[in-house]
Amino acid sequence: MSGAEILTNLQFVLGGARSGKSRLAEGLARNAARTGGALTYVATAQAYDTEMEERIAQHVVDRGPDWNTIEAPLDLKQVVLSRKDGEVVLIDCLTLWLSNILLANRDVEATCSDLVEALSACRAHVVCVSNDVGMGLVPDNSLGRRFRDAQGRLNQMVAARAGLAVLVVAGLPLVLKGNLPLNVG
């Protein structure tokens, strides 16, 4: 994917758990929407327990009322393809989406490729959030290793296309590719 077209309307925010990546991504989306674009939050999480319900509720409160929310735990490609020029879309997050795909026994490689192609075709401004799961321990089971490997490949594919790629560590943005707007981060 090294020869992939760089998309100026695609921004990629990567980091570990509780690194500040969602906060930075929301700032990037708000910055992109300053010219009047509608803000759309695409949520990929599924609440299977009370703790996750509370996390999701807190994210909604933190974002505030100016976001249209779409839940897409599996069919992210269709949501991306339906976005319009001028719209600003925040996908949070590719990691939860990929785990949903894996647990639904879908073809991970084909589904990830389809998503990246949809991102390439999308006319909206898109900010994608993802976890970097490859810097930790090697998972002790085959499903965990399969997920870690698939997440690494998906992150590489999105980063190759993104005009901006940022790694967030301890709340600090480290620009890997492109230029971070001055009033964000």
C-alpha positions in Angstrom: 0.0 0.0 0.0 3.0 2.3 -0.1 1.9 3.7 -3.5 -1.6 4.6 -2.1 -3.1 8.0 -2.8 -2.8 10.4 0.1 -6.2 11.7 1.1 -6.2 15.2 2.6 -9.8 14.7 3.9 -8.7 11.6 6.0 -7.0 12.1 9.4 -5.9 9.2 11.5 -5.4 9.3 15.3 -3.7 6.3 16.9 -2.8 5.6 20.5 -3.1 3.3 23.5 -6.1 3.1 25.9 -6.8 6.3 27.7 -4.0 8.1 25.8 -6.2 11.1 24.8 -6.8 10.0 21.2 -10.5 10.5 21.2 -10.2 14.0 22.7 -7.7 15.0 20.0 -9.9 13.4 17.3 -12.9 15.4 18.5 -10.7 18.6 18.3 -9.7 17.7 14.8 -13.3 17.1 13.7 -14.5 20.4 15.3 -11.6 22.2 13.6 -12.6 20.8 10.2 -16.3 21.7 10.9 -15.5 25.4 11.5 -16.5 26.1 7.9 -20.0 24.9 8.6 -19.8 21.2 8.1 -22.2 19.0 10.1 -20.5 16.9 12.8 -21.3 13.1 12.7 -20.0 10.7 15.3 -19.8 7.1 14.1 -19.8 4.8 17.2 -18.6 1.3 16.8 -18.9 0.2 20.4 -21.4 -2.3 21.6 -22.5 -2.2 25.3 -22.5 -5.7 26.6 -22.3 -4.7 30.3 -23.0 -1.8 32.7 -19.5 -0.5 32.7 -19.4 -0.2 28.9 -22.9 1.5 29.0 -21.4 4.0 31.4 -18.3 4.6 29.2 -20.5 5.3 26.2 -22.8 7.6 28.2 -19.8 9.6 29.4 -18.5 9.9 25.8 -21.8 11.3 24.7 -21.8 13.9 27.6 -18.1 14.8 26.8 -18.9 15.4 23.1 -21.9 17.7 23.8 -25.1 18.2 21.8 -23.7 19.3 18.5 -23.0 15.8 17.1 -25.3 13.6 15.1 -24.5 10.0 16.2 -24.7 6.9 14.0 -24.1 3.5 15.5 -22.2 1.2 13.2 -20.7 -1.8 15.1 -20.4 -3.9 11.8 -21.5 -2.1 8.7 -19.0 0.8 8.7 -18.4 0.7 5.0 -22.0 1.6 4.2 -22.0 4.4 6.7 -18.7 5.8 5.2 -20.0 5.6 1.6 -23.3 7.4 2.6 -21.5 10.5 3.9 -21.7 13.7 1.9 -19.3 16.3 0.8 -18.9 19.0 3.5 -19.8 16.7 6.3 -17.3 16.0 9.1 -17.2 12.4 10.3 -15.5 11.0 13.4 -15.2 7.2 13.5 -14.4 6.0 17.1 -13.0 3.5 16.9 -11.6 1.1 14.3 -10.3 -1.2 17.1 -13.8 -1.9 18.4 -15.2 -2.2 14.9 -12.4 -4.8 14.0 -13.1 -6.8 17.1 -16.8 -6.9 16.2 -15.9 -8.1 12.7 -13.6 -10.8 14.0 -16.2 -12.0 16.5 -18.9 -12.0 13.8 -16.7 -14.4 11.8 -16.6 -12.1 8.8 -13.7 -12.2 6.4 -11.4 -9.8 8.2 -9.0 -9.1 5.4 -11.7 -8.4 2.8 -13.8 -6.3 5.2 -10.8 -4.2 6.1 -9.8 -3.7 2.5 -13.4 -2.7 1.7 -13.4 -0.2 4.5 -10.2 1.4 3.3 -11.5 1.6 -0.3 -14.7 3.2 1.1 -12.6 5.8 3.0 -10.8 6.5 -0.3 -14.1 7.1 -2.1 -15.7 9.2 0.7 -16.1 12.9 0.0 -16.6 13.9 3.6 -13.8 14.9 6.0 -13.1 11.8 8.1 -11.2 11.4 11.3 -10.5 7.8 12.3 -9.5 6.7 15.8 -7.7 3.5 16.4 -5.7 1.8 19.2 -2.1 0.7 18.7 -2.3 -2.8 20.2 1.0 -4.0 18.9 3.3 -2.4 21.5 2.2 -4.6 24.4 2.6 -8.2 25.4 2.1 -10.9 22.8 -1.4 -12.3 23.4 -1.4 -15.8 24.9 -4.0 -17.2 22.6 -4.5 -17.5 18.8 -7.6 -15.2 18.7 -5.7 -12.4 20.5 -2.8 -12.8 18.2 -5.0 -12.8 15.1 -6.7 -9.6 16.3 -3.4 -7.9 17.1 -2.1 -8.8 13.7 -5.2 -7.7 11.9 -5.3 -4.4 13.8 -1.7 -3.7 12.9 -2.4 -4.3 9.2 -5.6 -2.1 9.3 -3.7 0.7 11.0 -1.0 0.5 8.3 -3.6 0.7 5.5 -5.4 3.7 7.0 -2.2 5.5 7.9 -0.9 5.0 4.3 -4.0 6.8 2.9 -4.3 9.5 5.6 -3.1 13.0 5.0 -2.5 13.4 8.7 -1.5 10.6 11.1 -0.9 11.3 14.8 0.2 9.0 17.6 -1.1 10.2 21.0 0.9 9.3 24.1 0.0 10.6 27.6 -2.2 13.1 26.0 0.5 14.5 23.8 0.2 14.4 20.0 3.2 13.1 18.0 2.7 13.8 14.3 3.8 10.9 12.2 2.6 12.3 8.9 1.2 15.6 7.7 0.6 18.8 9.8 -1.4 19.1 12.9 -3.6 22.3 12.9 -2.2 24.9 15.3 -5.4 25.3 17.3 -5.8 21.5 17.9 -4.0 19.3 20.4 
